[in-house]
Amino acid sequence: MSTLNIHMLYDLPVGAYHHYCALLCNALAAREEVGQVALTAVFSERRRVDVDPEEMDLVDPKVAMVILGPGGGSKFSRYYRFFSNFVRHWLALKNDGCTLVHLHTATGLNALDLGLLLAYKLKGIPIVRTIHELTAAERLAHPSGYELWFGRLLLRLTDAVIVHDPRNIPLVRAALGRDGTPVAAIPHGNYLVFRKYMPHGSQQEARAANEKPVVLFLGVKRHKGIEVFLEAMRQLQAEQFPVQGIVTGRINPGDEDLLAQIEQLANVKQDASYVPNHDMWRIYTQADVVAMPYLKGTTSGAVHLAYAFERPVIASDIDCFKGIVSDGETGLIVAQGDAAALAAAIKRLCEDQNLCRRLGRAGFERVSSGEYSWEAIAQDTLKLYRQALASEV
């Protein structure tokens, strides 16, 4: 069996995509049939020219970390460094024996996203794509007809596709418009790695009688259903139900107006800032339950993060949650967009701490199983890599 040399390409070396790609690269690099793994970020954070040391803490030393467009300086200088680095990267791919490129997310810059794919195609290097969203626009708003068309165009330039839930395979097949491209459903891996930052014995203890239970919402983003969450908290406030909401995490560009809505609620606090890896345990262990009333999505990484800290979730009934959240076993399921149902679910869990702990523990046990181990994810990913290479012959 020939050795595989893999370049994994994603947008920024920080946040959810970085966490996912770093852990997958680590698991791939541990396989005997894999020679080299390069974790390649298209851009760095604007104010940094490197990767935050804490983010590098997640990357195995066997994995080469590359930034094509380092931050710092003017927009012109950043783009000049990107294109200079990309040309060197492109020229070195075959010389370095690159077997395939694995893409994880579009940058949202259409010309760049298309150019990257065409460049790899020109080199004759197979392209594998993991679908987190079909278009970058889906992370910000409802994609236009043009954006959906462009997303399908990018997808059709790939040689194999990964989704996290088998329910998404028909959607990908329809977007591809052809039958020959391999498509595999490979689960999202666990995020148990973040437990390493927890001080010993830091799991949540029983609350005092006068303490309000806490419900956490992570990420100021419309597609995550934050407006549904705020309406549910508004209803609970009107009922004078004792609960404290916490909204934390980064703000999606264009969603800044949501902060004013949060400030109107006395029972919700907000800290709209990035949660560093070392502090992730703190925001989860202070919460009783995690609210995820997503309006749309294709991945379940947020559920894995809650389960890693033994916290039950209240999730909407969209497809990406159905395989990982079991109603009444690891969390509660509510109808998408139904604020009253979300409010009722929050009340149910906040009034029953024993139920909270039982569901949270069951979620932890689920993601601790072999099905969600990165070793199993890497094995299934390598199978798809082989299919992509066979289709190129």
KEKE-3310 file (N, C-alpha, C; in steps of 0.2 Angstrom, whole numbers, plus 5000, padded with zeros to 4 digits):
npx = (5004:5003:5011:5003:5003:4997:4989:4980:4968:4961:4952:4956:4968:4962:4949:4933:4935:4949:4951:4944:4951:4965:4964:4960:4971:4981:4977:4978:4991:4996:4994:5001:5001:5002:5012:5017:5009:5001:4995:4986:4983:4973:4973:4980:4975:4970:4978:4989:5004:5007:5003:4993:5001:4993:4984:4992:4996:4987:4991:4999:5017:5021:5014:5015:5013:5006:5005:4997:4994:5000:4995:4995:5002:4997:4982:4985:4999:4997:4989:4998:5009:5001:4999:5012:5016:5007:5010:5023:5019:5011:5020:5028:5020:5019:5033:5035:5028:5014:4999:4985:4973:4964:4950:4942:4934:4926:4933:4925:4928:4925:4933:4945:4942:4938:4949:4959:4954:4955:4968:4974:4967:4974:4986:4983:4980:4971:4955:4948:4933:4926:4910:4905:4897:4888:4890:4900:4892:4882:4885:4883:4871:4856:4859:4861:4853:4863:4874:4872:4872:4886:4892:4888:4895:4909:4908:4907:4919:4927:4934:4930:4918:4915:4902:4894:4883:4872:4860:4862:4868:4860:4857:4869:4872:4863:4867:4879:4876:4879:4883:4895:4905:4913:4905:4904:4898:4904:4906:4907:4921:4926:4927:4935:4948:4949:4946:4958:4963:4956:4956:4959:4945:4935:4922:4905:4897:4883:4871:4868:4853:4849:4854:4853:4849:4859:4859:4868:4873:4882:4891:4887:4877:4865:4861:4862:4851:4850:4841:4829:4832:4834:4821:4814:4820:4815:4802:4803:4808:4797:4788:4794:4803:4816:4831:4847:4854:4868:4877:4890:4906:4911:4906:4896:4900:4890:4880:4880:4870:4862:4867:4862:4849:4851:4855:4843:4838:4836:4839:4849:4866:4880:4895:4903:4915:4929:4932:4945:4955:4960:4951:4939:4933:4929:4917:4908:4907:4901:4888:4872:4865:4865:4860:4855:4847:4847:4844:4848:4861:4875:4883:4889:4898:4897:4888:4896:4906:4899:4895:4908:4910:4901:4888:4871:4861:4849:4842:4838:4827:4834:4842:4856:4858:4851:4857:4866:4860:4849:4833:4828:4837:4851:4849:4837:4825:4819:4806:4812:4814:4805:4801:4793:4793:4807:4808:4800:4808:4820:4815:4811:4823:4830:4823:4825:4839:4844:4840:4847:4860:4860:4857:4868:4879:4876:4878:4892:4897:4892:4900:4912:4914:4920:4915:4916:4929:4945:4954:4945:4939:4949:4953:4941:4941:4953:4949:4940:4949:4957:4947:4945:4957:4957:4947:4953:4962)
npy = (4994:5011:5026:5039:5057:5071:5086:5097:5109:5124:5138:5148:5148:5146:5143:5134:5126:5125:5117:5105:5101:5100:5090:5079:5079:5075:5062:5056:5057:5048:5036:5021:5021:5034:5046:5061:5075:5090:5104:5116:5133:5145:5159:5169:5176:5193:5202:5194:5186:5173:5157:5156:5151:5143:5137:5130:5121:5111:5104:5090:5087:5080:5085:5096:5114:5126:5143:5151:5165:5176:5186:5204:5220:5229:5228:5225:5221:5209:5201:5200:5193:5181:5177:5175:5165:5155:5152:5146:5136:5129:5125:5117:5106:5094:5090:5088:5076:5076:5068:5071:5084:5090:5099:5110:5122:5135:5151:5162:5172:5172:5172:5168:5156:5148:5149:5142:5129:5126:5128:5117:5107:5109:5104:5091:5085:5075:5081:5081:5085:5091:5094:5107:5118:5121:5133:5148:5159:5154:5153:5166:5172:5170:5161:5168:5165:5165:5163:5150:5143:5145:5139:5125:5124:5124:5113:5103:5102:5094:5078:5069:5068:5072:5070:5074:5068:5055:5059:5070:5066:5063:5077:5082:5074:5079:5092:5089:5083:5072:5054:5048:5053:5049:5049:5050:5047:5052:5052:5067:5070:5067:5080:5078:5082:5094:5093:5092:5104:5106:5109:5098:5089:5099:5098:5102:5106:5103:5115:5129:5132:5145:5149:5153:5142:5139:5143:5140:5149:5147:5158:5171:5171:5171:5160:5150:5151:5161:5171:5164:5159:5170:5175:5164:5166:5178:5175:5167:5176:5185:5176:5176:5166:5158:5159:5160:5166:5164:5171:5169:5170:5172:5186:5184:5192:5206:5202:5210:5218:5210:5211:5222:5217:5207:5215:5220:5211:5206:5194:5188:5187:5194:5190:5194:5187:5179:5162:5156:5141:5136:5140:5135:5124:5131:5139:5130:5121:5130:5130:5123:5118:5117:5127:5124:5129:5128:5135:5131:5119:5108:5101:5093:5098:5107:5100:5090:5096:5101:5089:5084:5090:5085:5090:5092:5095:5106:5104:5109:5101:5098:5090:5087:5086:5074:5062:5062:5068:5061:5062:5064:5056:5060:5073:5086:5087:5100:5108:5116:5134:5136:5145:5145:5131:5129:5137:5129:5117:5122:5125:5113:5106:5114:5113:5101:5094:5082:5075:5083:5080:5066:5066:5073:5065:5054:5059:5062:5049:5044:5051:5047:5034:5022:5025:5039:5042:5049:5041:5031:5040:5044:5032:5029:5041:5039:5028:5034:5043:5034:5029:5041:5043:5031:5034:5043:5037)
npz = (5000:4995:5002:5010:5008:5015:5013:5023:5021:5027:5034:5046:5059:5071:5083:5079:5067:5066:5078:5075:5063:5067:5077:5069:5059:5068:5072:5059:5056:5065:5059:5050:5036:5032:5027:5027:5035:5032:5040:5034:5035:5027:5029:5043:5059:5058:5066:5069:5065:5066:5073:5088:5103:5111:5103:5095:5104:5102:5091:5085:5086:5075:5064:5051:5052:5043:5037:5024:5021:5031:5046:5050:5046:5031:5021:5008:5009:5016:5007:4997:5003:5005:4991:4986:4995:4992:4979:4980:4988:4980:4969:4976:4979:4971:4971:4984:4985:4987:4990:4991:4993:5006:5009:5020:5023:5014:5011:5009:5000:4984:4972:4976:4982:4971:4963:4971:4970:4956:4954:4961:4954:4942:4944:4945:4957:4968:4976:4992:5001:5016:5021:5030:5029:5014:5008:5012:5015:5023:5036:5040:5035:5026:5011:4995:4979:4969:4977:4982:4970:4966:4977:4974:4962:4967:4974:4965:4959:4967:4972:4981:4995:5011:5024:5040:5044:5039:5033:5026:5014:5003:5000:4996:4985:4976:4975:4969:4957:4950:4949:4952:4961:4976:4991:5009:5025:5039:5056:5067:5077:5094:5107:5119:5122:5127:5140:5146:5151:5163:5180:5193:5199:5196:5191:5191:5206:5218:5217:5228:5238:5235:5223:5206:5193:5178:5161:5146:5131:5117:5106:5096:5085:5072:5064:5074:5081:5091:5093:5095:5107:5115:5115:5122:5134:5137:5139:5150:5159:5160:5167:5179:5181:5190:5183:5175:5161:5150:5137:5127:5117:5100:5089:5075:5060:5055:5064:5075:5080:5088:5101:5107:5109:5118:5129:5134:5142:5158:5164:5157:5153:5144:5136:5124:5117:5111:5117:5125:5123:5135:5144:5141:5149:5160:5157:5154:5165:5174:5170:5169:5159:5141:5128:5111:5100:5085:5069:5057:5050:5048:5055:5071:5081:5092:5100:5104:5111:5123:5128:5131:5143:5151:5150:5148:5133:5125:5110:5094:5082:5070:5056:5059:5072:5076:5076:5086:5098:5109:5113:5129:5134:5132:5131:5127:5114:5104:5094:5079:5080:5089:5102:5114:5117:5119:5130:5139:5140:5145:5158:5163:5164:5173:5184:5188:5194:5196:5184:5175:5178:5175:5161:5156:5160:5152:5139:5140:5141:5129:5119:5123:5118:5106:5093:5091:5092:5088:5081:5075:5067:5058:5052:5044:5036:5029:5021:5013:5006:4999:4990:4983:4977:4969:4960:4952:4944)
capx = (5000:5007:5011:4999:5005:4991:4988:4973:4967:4955:4952:4960:4971:4959:4941:4930:4938:4955:4951:4943:4957:4971:4963:4960:4978:4985:4975:4980:4998:4998:4993:5007:5001:5002:5019:5017:5003:5002:4989:4988:4978:4973:4975:4980:4971:4973:4983:4994:5008:5009:4998:4993:5004:4988:4981:4997:4996:4982:4994:5005:5023:5022:5010:5018:5008:5008:5000:4999:4993:5000:4992:5000:5003:4991:4978:4990:5005:4994:4987:5005:5012:4997:5000:5019:5017:5003:5014:5028:5016:5008:5025:5031:5016:5021:5040:5035:5025:5008:4995:4979:4972:4958:4948:4937:4929:4927:4935:4920:4931:4924:4938:4950:4940:4938:4956:4962:4952:4957:4975:4975:4965:4979:4992:4981:4980:4964:4953:4943:4930:4922:4905:4903:4892:4889:4893:4902:4887:4877:4887:4882:4864:4853:4863:4857:4853:4870:4879:4870:4875:4893:4894:4888:4901:4915:4908:4908:4926:4930:4934:4926:4915:4913:4897:4894:4877:4870:4854:4865:4871:4855:4858:4876:4871:4859:4871:4885:4873:4882:4883:4902:4909:4912:4902:4904:4896:4909:4904:4911:4925:4924:4931:4937:4954:4948:4946:4965:4964:4952:4959:4956:4939:4932:4915:4900:4894:4876:4870:4865:4846:4847:4858:4849:4852:4862:4859:4873:4872:4889:4891:4882:4876:4858:4859:4862:4845:4850:4834:4824:4835:4832:4813:4813:4822:4811:4796:4804:4808:4790:4785:4798:4806:4823:4836:4852:4857:4874:4879:4897:4908:4912:4900:4897:4900:4883:4875:4881:4863:4860:4870:4856:4843:4853:4856:4837:4835:4839:4841:4854:4872:4884:4902:4904:4922:4932:4933:4951:4954:4961:4945:4932:4930:4925:4911:4904:4906:4897:4882:4868:4862:4868:4855:4857:4841:4849:4839:4851:4867:4876:4888:4887:4903:4895:4886:4902:4909:4895:4896:4914:4910:4895:4882:4865:4859:4843:4844:4832:4826:4837:4845:4863:4858:4847:4861:4870:4856:4843:4828:4827:4843:4857:4847:4830:4824:4813:4805:4816:4811:4799:4804:4789:4795:4813:4807:4798:4813:4824:4812:4811:4830:4833:4819:4827:4846:4846:4839:4852:4867:4860:4858:4875:4883:4875:4881:4899:4898:4891:4906:4918:4914:4925:4912:4918:4936:4948:4957:4940:4937:4955:4952:4936:4944:4958:4946:4938:4955:4958:4942:4946:4963:4955:4943:4957:4966)
capy = (5000:5017:5030:5045:5063:5075:5093:5099:5116:5127:5145:5152:5143:5147:5142:5127:5123:5123:5112:5099:5099:5099:5083:5074:5078:5071:5055:5054:5057:5042:5030:5019:5022:5041:5049:5068:5078:5097:5108:5123:5138:5150:5165:5170:5181:5199:5205:5190:5183:5166:5154:5157:5145:5139:5134:5125:5115:5105:5101:5085:5089:5076:5088:5103:5119:5131:5148:5154:5172:5178:5193:5209:5224:5232:5223:5224:5216:5202:5197:5199:5187:5175:5174:5173:5159:5150:5150:5142:5130:5125:5122:5112:5100:5087:5089:5085:5070:5077:5064:5074:5090:5089:5106:5110:5127:5141:5157:5167:5176:5168:5171:5164:5149:5145:5149:5137:5122:5126:5127:5110:5103:5110:5100:5084:5082:5074:5085:5079:5091:5090:5099:5109:5121:5121:5140:5152:5163:5150:5155:5173:5174:5165:5162:5170:5160:5165:5160:5143:5141:5145:5133:5119:5124:5122:5106:5099:5102:5090:5071:5065:5072:5069:5074:5071:5064:5052:5062:5075:5063:5065:5084:5083:5071:5083:5097:5087:5082:5066:5049:5044:5055:5045:5053:5046:5050:5051:5056:5072:5067:5070:5085:5077:5085:5101:5092:5092:5110:5106:5107:5091:5090:5105:5097:5106:5103:5104:5122:5131:5133:5152:5150:5151:5138:5143:5140:5143:5149:5149:5160:5176:5170:5170:5153:5146:5152:5165:5175:5160:5158:5176:5175:5160:5169:5184:5172:5165:5182:5187:5172:5176:5159:5159:5156:5164:5164:5167:5171:5170:5168:5177:5188:5184:5199:5207:5201:5215:5221:5206:5213:5226:5213:5204:5219:5221:5205:5206:5187:5186:5191:5192:5191:5192:5187:5172:5158:5153:5134:5134:5143:5132:5120:5135:5142:5124:5119:5134:5130:5117:5115:5121:5128:5124:5130:5130:5136:5127:5117:5102:5098:5093:5099:5110:5095:5086:5101:5101:5082:5083:5093:5082:5095:5090:5100:5107:5105:5109:5095:5098:5083:5086:5084:5068:5056:5062:5070:5057:5065:5061:5051:5064:5080:5087:5090:5105:5110:5122:5140:5136:5148:5142:5124:5129:5139:5124:5113:5125:5125:5106:5104:5118:5111:5094:5094:5075:5074:5087:5076:5060:5067:5075:5060:5049:5062:5061:5042:5043:5053:5043:5028:5021:5028:5046:5043:5052:5035:5029:5045:5044:5026:5030:5046:5036:5024:5039:5045:5028:5030:5047:5041:5026:5037:5047:5033)
capz = (5000:4995:5008:5008:5010:5015:5014:5025:5020:5031:5034:5051:5064:5078:5083:5078:5061:5068:5083:5071:5058:5071:5080:5063:5057:5073:5071:5053:5057:5069:5055:5047:5029:5031:5028:5030:5036:5033:5042:5030:5035:5021:5032:5050:5062:5055:5070:5071:5060:5068:5077:5095:5106:5114:5097:5093:5109:5100:5085:5086:5082:5068:5059:5049:5052:5037:5036:5018:5022:5038:5047:5052:5040:5027:5017:5002:5011:5018:5001:4993:5006:5003:4984:4986:4999:4989:4973:4983:4991:4974:4965:4980:4981:4968:4973:4991:4985:4990:4987:4990:4997:5010:5010:5025:5023:5010:5014:5007:4994:4979:4967:4979:4983:4965:4961:4975:4968:4950:4955:4963:4948:4937:4947:4945:4964:4970:4981:4996:5004:5021:5021:5036:5026:5007:5006:5018:5017:5027:5042:5041:5033:5021:5005:4989:4973:4966:4982:4982:4963:4967:4982:4970:4957:4970:4976:4959:4957:4971:4970:4986:4999:5018:5028:5046:5045:5033:5031:5021:5008:4997:4998:4993:4979:4972:4973:4964:4950:4946:4954:4952:4966:4982:4997:5015:5031:5044:5062:5070:5082:5101:5110:5125:5123:5131:5147:5149:5154:5169:5187:5196:5204:5194:5189:5194:5212:5219:5218:5234:5237:5233:5217:5200:5188:5172:5154:5142:5124:5114:5099:5094:5078:5070:5062:5080:5084:5097:5093:5098:5114:5118:5116:5127:5140:5138:5142:5157:5163:5162:5172:5185:5183:5192:5179:5172:5154:5148:5130:5126:5111:5095:5086:5068:5056:5053:5069:5080:5083:5093:5107:5110:5111:5124:5135:5136:5146:5165:5166:5152:5153:5138:5135:5116:5115:5109:5123:5124:5124:5142:5148:5139:5154:5165:5155:5154:5172:5178:5167:5170:5152:5135:5123:5104:5096:5079:5064:5052:5052:5045:5060:5078:5085:5098:5105:5107:5116:5129:5131:5134:5150:5155:5151:5143:5128:5122:5103:5089:5078:5063:5055:5061:5079:5077:5077:5092:5103:5110:5117:5136:5136:5132:5131:5125:5107:5103:5087:5077:5080:5094:5108:5120:5118:5122:5137:5143:5141:5150:5165:5165:5166:5178:5190:5190:5194:5195:5177:5171:5178:5172:5154:5155:5160:5147:5134:5140:5139:5121:5115:5125:5114:5100:5087:5090:5093:5082:5078:5071:5061:5054:5048:5039:5032:5025:5016:5007:5002:4994:4985:4979:4972:4964:4955:4948:4940)
cpx = (5004:5006:5007:5002:4999:4992:4981:4972:4961:4957:4957:4962:4968:4951:4940:4934:4945:4955:4949:4948:4963:4970:4963:4967:4982:4983:4978:4988:5001:4997:5000:5007:5001:5009:5019:5010:5004:4996:4990:4982:4979:4976:4976:4975:4974:4979:4989:4998:5010:5002:4998:4996:4999:4985:4986:4998:4991:4985:4999:5011:5024:5018:5013:5012:5011:5003:5002:4998:4994:4997:4998:5001:4996:4988:4982:4995:5002:4992:4994:5008:5008:4999:5007:5019:5013:5007:5019:5025:5013:5014:5028:5027:5018:5028:5040:5031:5018:5003:4988:4978:4965:4956:4942:4932:4931:4929:4929:4922:4930:4929:4944:4948:4940:4945:4960:4960:4955:4965:4977:4973:4971:4985:4990:4981:4973:4962:4947:4940:4926:4917:4903:4897:4894:4892:4895:4897:4882:4879:4885:4874:4861:4856:4858:4857:4860:4875:4878:4873:4883:4895:4893:4893:4907:4914:4909:4915:4930:4929:4931:4924:4913:4907:4897:4888:4874:4864:4856:4867:4866:4856:4864:4875:4868:4863:4877:4882:4875:4883:4890:4906:4908:4910:4901:4902:4900:4908:4909:4915:4924:4929:4934:4944:4954:4948:4953:4967:4960:4956:4955:4950:4935:4925:4910:4897:4887:4876:4866:4857:4844:4851:4853:4853:4854:4861:4864:4871:4879:4888:4885:4881:4868:4857:4859:4856:4845:4844:4829:4826:4833:4825:4811:4815:4818:4804:4797:4805:4801:4786:4789:4801:4814:4828:4841:4855:4863:4876:4886:4900:4908:4906:4901:4896:4893:4878:4876:4875:4860:4862:4865:4851:4845:4853:4849:4834:4839:4842:4846:4860:4876:4891:4904:4911:4924:4934:4940:4951:4955:4955:4938:4929:4926:4918:4906:4902:4902:4890:4879:4866:4865:4862:4857:4851:4842:4844:4842:4858:4868:4881:4886:4893:4902:4892:4891:4906:4905:4895:4902:4915:4904:4889:4877:4864:4852:4844:4838:4832:4828:4841:4852:4863:4855:4851:4865:4866:4850:4839:4827:4832:4850:4855:4840:4830:4818:4812:4809:4811:4806:4802:4800:4792:4802:4813:4805:4803:4818:4821:4812:4818:4832:4829:4821:4835:4848:4846:4845:4859:4866:4861:4865:4880:4883:4878:4889:4901:4897:4898:4912:4919:4918:4922:4915:4925:4939:4952:4952:4939:4943:4954:4947:4938:4949:4955:4943:4944:4957:4953:4943:4952:4961:4951:4947:4961:4962)
cpy = (5006:5022:5037:5051:5068:5082:5095:5106:5119:5135:5149:5147:5145:5145:5135:5123:5120:5117:5105:5097:5097:5091:5078:5073:5074:5064:5052:5053:5051:5036:5028:5021:5029:5043:5056:5070:5086:5100:5115:5128:5143:5157:5165:5175:5188:5202:5200:5187:5176:5163:5155:5151:5140:5134:5128:5120:5110:5101:5096:5088:5086:5080:5095:5108:5125:5136:5152:5162:5174:5185:5198:5214:5226:5226:5220:5219:5209:5198:5196:5193:5181:5172:5172:5166:5153:5148:5145:5135:5125:5122:5117:5105:5094:5085:5086:5079:5071:5072:5067:5080:5089:5096:5105:5116:5132:5147:5163:5172:5171:5167:5167:5157:5145:5144:5143:5130:5121:5125:5120:5105:5103:5105:5093:5081:5081:5079:5082:5085:5088:5096:5101:5114:5121:5128:5144:5157:5160:5152:5162:5175:5168:5167:5164:5164:5159:5161:5152:5140:5140:5140:5126:5118:5122:5115:5101:5098:5097:5083:5067:5070:5069:5074:5070:5067:5061:5055:5067:5072:5064:5073:5085:5080:5075:5089:5095:5086:5076:5060:5046:5047:5052:5050:5048:5050:5047:5055:5062:5068:5070:5076:5084:5080:5091:5099:5092:5099:5111:5105:5101:5093:5096:5104:5100:5103:5106:5112:5123:5133:5140:5154:5148:5146:5142:5139:5144:5143:5151:5151:5165:5176:5168:5163:5148:5147:5156:5169:5171:5159:5164:5177:5170:5163:5175:5181:5170:5171:5185:5183:5172:5170:5161:5155:5161:5162:5168:5166:5173:5168:5173:5179:5187:5191:5200:5206:5205:5217:5216:5207:5217:5222:5209:5208:5221:5216:5205:5199:5184:5190:5189:5194:5189:5193:5180:5168:5155:5145:5132:5136:5139:5128:5125:5137:5136:5121:5123:5134:5123:5114:5120:5121:5128:5124:5132:5130:5132:5125:5110:5098:5098:5094:5103:5105:5091:5090:5101:5094:5081:5085:5090:5086:5093:5096:5100:5109:5105:5103:5095:5092:5082:5084:5077:5062:5056:5064:5065:5060:5061:5056:5055:5071:5080:5090:5094:5106:5116:5128:5141:5139:5146:5135:5124:5132:5133:5119:5115:5124:5117:5104:5108:5116:5104:5093:5087:5073:5077:5082:5070:5061:5069:5070:5055:5052:5061:5053:5040:5045:5050:5036:5028:5024:5035:5047:5045:5046:5032:5033:5045:5038:5027:5036:5043:5031:5028:5041:5040:5028:5035:5046:5036:5029:5041:5043:5032)
cpz = (5000:5001:5005:5011:5009:5016:5016:5025:5024:5031:5039:5056:5071:5077:5081:5073:5063:5073:5079:5067:5062:5074:5074:5060:5062:5073:5065:5053:5061:5065:5051:5040:5027:5032:5031:5030:5037:5035:5039:5031:5030:5024:5040:5052:5059:5059:5072:5065:5060:5070:5084:5098:5109:5109:5095:5098:5107:5094:5087:5083:5076:5062:5058:5049:5047:5037:5029:5018:5029:5039:5048:5045:5037:5023:5011:5003:5013:5012:4997:4996:5005:4996:4983:4989:4995:4982:4975:4985:4985:4970:4969:4981:4978:4970:4980:4991:4988:4986:4986:4995:5000:5012:5016:5025:5017:5014:5013:5002:4988:4974:4970:4980:4977:4962:4965:4972:4961:4950:4956:4957:4943:4938:4946:4952:4966:4976:4985:5000:5010:5021:5028:5034:5018:5005:5012:5020:5022:5034:5044:5040:5029:5014:4999:4984:4970:4971:4982:4975:4964:4972:4978:4965:4961:4972:4970:4956:4962:4969:4975:4991:5006:5021:5035:5048:5039:5030:5026:5015:5002:4995:4994:4986:4974:4970:4968:4957:4946:4952:4955:4958:4973:4988:5003:5021:5037:5050:5064:5076:5089:5102:5117:5127:5127:5138:5151:5153:5161:5175:5189:5200:5202:5192:5194:5201:5213:5220:5225:5233:5234:5226:5211:5196:5182:5166:5149:5134:5121:5107:5097:5087:5077:5068:5068:5083:5090:5098:5097:5105:5118:5120:5121:5134:5142:5141:5149:5162:5165:5167:5178:5187:5184:5188:5176:5166:5153:5141:5130:5119:5106:5092:5078:5065:5054:5058:5075:5084:5088:5100:5111:5113:5118:5130:5137:5141:5153:5167:5161:5152:5147:5139:5128:5115:5114:5116:5121:5126:5132:5147:5146:5145:5159:5163:5155:5160:5176:5175:5169:5164:5147:5130:5116:5100:5089:5074:5058:5054:5049:5050:5067:5083:5092:5103:5108:5112:5123:5132:5134:5141:5154:5156:5146:5139:5127:5115:5099:5085:5071:5062:5058:5068:5081:5078:5083:5099:5104:5115:5124:5138:5137:5132:5129:5118:5107:5096:5085:5077:5085:5101:5114:5122:5121:5129:5142:5145:5146:5157:5167:5168:5172:5185:5192:5189:5193:5188:5173:5172:5175:5164:5152:5155:5154:5140:5134:5138:5132:5117:5117:5121:5108:5094:5086:5092:5087:5078:5073:5065:5056:5049:5043:5034:5027:5019:5011:5003:4997:4988:4980:4974:4967:4958:4950:4943:4933)
residu = (MET:SER:THR:LEU:ASN:ILE:HIS:MET:LEU:TYR:ASP:LEU:PRO:VAL:GLY:ALA:TYR:HIS:HIS:TYR:CYS:ALA:LEU:LEU:CYS:ASN:ALA:LEU:ALA:ALA:ARG:GLU:GLU:VAL:GLY:GLN:VAL:ALA:LEU:THR:ALA:VAL:PHE:SER:GLU:ARG:ARG:ARG:VAL:ASP:VAL:ASP:PRO:GLU:GLU:MET:ASP:LEU:VAL:ASP:PRO:LYS:VAL:ALA:MET:VAL:ILE:LEU:GLY:PRO:GLY:GLY:GLY:SER:LYS:PHE:SER:ARG:TYR:TYR:ARG:PHE:PHE:SER:ASN:PHE:VAL:ARG:HIS:TRP:LEU:ALA:LEU:LYS:ASN:ASP:GLY:CYS:THR:LEU:VAL:HIS:LEU:HIS:THR:ALA:THR:GLY:LEU:ASN:ALA:LEU:ASP:LEU:GLY:LEU:LEU:LEU:ALA:TYR:LYS:LEU:LYS:GLY:ILE:PRO:ILE:VAL:ARG:THR:ILE:HIS:GLU:LEU:THR:ALA:ALA:GLU:ARG:LEU:ALA:HIS:PRO:SER:GLY:TYR:GLU:LEU:TRP:PHE:GLY:ARG:LEU:LEU:LEU:ARG:LEU:THR:ASP:ALA:VAL:ILE:VAL:HIS:ASP:PRO:ARG:ASN:ILE:PRO:LEU:VAL:ARG:ALA:ALA:LEU:GLY:ARG:ASP:GLY:THR:PRO:VAL:ALA:ALA:ILE:PRO:HIS:GLY:ASN:TYR:LEU:VAL:PHE:ARG:LYS:TYR:MET:PRO:HIS:GLY:SER:GLN:GLN:GLU:ALA:ARG:ALA:ALA:ASN:GLU:LYS:PRO:VAL:VAL:LEU:PHE:LEU:GLY:VAL:LYS:ARG:HIS:LYS:GLY:ILE:GLU:VAL:PHE:LEU:GLU:ALA:MET:ARG:GLN:LEU:GLN:ALA:GLU:GLN:PHE:PRO:VAL:GLN:GLY:ILE:VAL:THR:GLY:ARG:ILE:ASN:PRO:GLY:ASP:GLU:ASP:LEU:LEU:ALA:GLN:ILE:GLU:GLN:LEU:ALA:ASN:VAL:LYS:GLN:ASP:ALA:SER:TYR:VAL:PRO:ASN:HIS:ASP:MET:TRP:ARG:ILE:TYR:THR:GLN:ALA:ASP:VAL:VAL:ALA:MET:PRO:TYR:LEU:LYS:GLY:THR:THR:SER:GLY:ALA:VAL:HIS:LEU:ALA:TYR:ALA:PHE:GLU:ARG:PRO:VAL:ILE:ALA:SER:ASP:ILE:ASP:CYS:PHE:LYS:GLY:ILE:VAL:SER:ASP:GLY:GLU:THR:GLY:LEU:ILE:VAL:ALA:GLN:GLY:ASP:ALA:ALA:ALA:LEU:ALA:ALA:ALA:ILE:LYS:ARG:LEU:CYS:GLU:ASP:GLN:ASN:LEU:CYS:ARG:ARG:LEU:GLY:ARG:ALA:GLY:PHE:GLU:ARG:VAL:SER:SER:GLY:GLU:TYR:SER:TRP:GLU:ALA:ILE:ALA:GLN:ASP:THR:LEU:LYS:LEU:TYR:ARG:GLN:ALA:LEU:ALA:SER:GLU:VAL)
# end
